[in-house]
Amino acid sequence: MLRSVIAVLLGLLVAVIVLIGMESISHTLFPPPSVDPNDMDAVRALMANLPARMFVMVLVAWSLSALTGGLVAGRVARRGAIGHAAVIGVLLTVGAIANFVMLPHPVWVVIVGLGSFLPMSVLGGWLGARPAPAP
């Protein structure tokens, strides 16, 4: 049980670190216009006018974070790797839904984003799964 909790927590931590790192790279490559983050109307206006390439970078970051988070969770869990990785995917999906509620995103970003977390984390869990011991 403790191993399962640790696997999910480490997987989630790695997913968040990868996500923050990828977003930092994205902001370096494509600096967004400055806006007061406390002014939600200004943030919504900015989101409505962002180019598609910025959303593509976000989708890549989300996919890589789910993949690496699932991989770590699956690797640490030893047994039930894909199930542990799926938990990562579900948690990231819940976080994305909260993000979508707070900030408007193009419909295609919502669809692709919500459709990527679970499959990518499960793929990571499958890649991180340890082979069963030989009899």
C-alpha positions, 0 to 999 in steps of 0.5 A: 500500500505504501509503495502504491502511494509513493508511486503515485506521489512520485509520478505526480511530482515528476509530471508537474516538474516536466510540465513546469519545465516544458512551459518554461521552455515554451515561454522562452521560445514564444514569450507571451505578452505581459499581462497582470495575472490578477486581471482575469479579463486581461488573461482571458483576452490574451488567451483568446488571441494566442497563436495556435503554436503556443497551444501546440506547445502546451499540448506537447508539455501535457503529453510529455508530463503524463508520459513521464509521470506514468512511467515513474509511477509504473516503475516505482509501483512494481505491480499494477504499473498501468493502474498506478499510471492511470491514476496519474492520468486521471489526476492530470485530467482533473487538473486540466478540467480546472484549468479549462474552467478558469481560462477559456481554451479553444475547443480543439485544445480542450478535446485533444488535451482531455484525450491525451492525459490518460492514454499517455500516462498509461503508455508511460506505465506500460513502458515503466512496467517491470517484467514479471520474474521468471519462475 
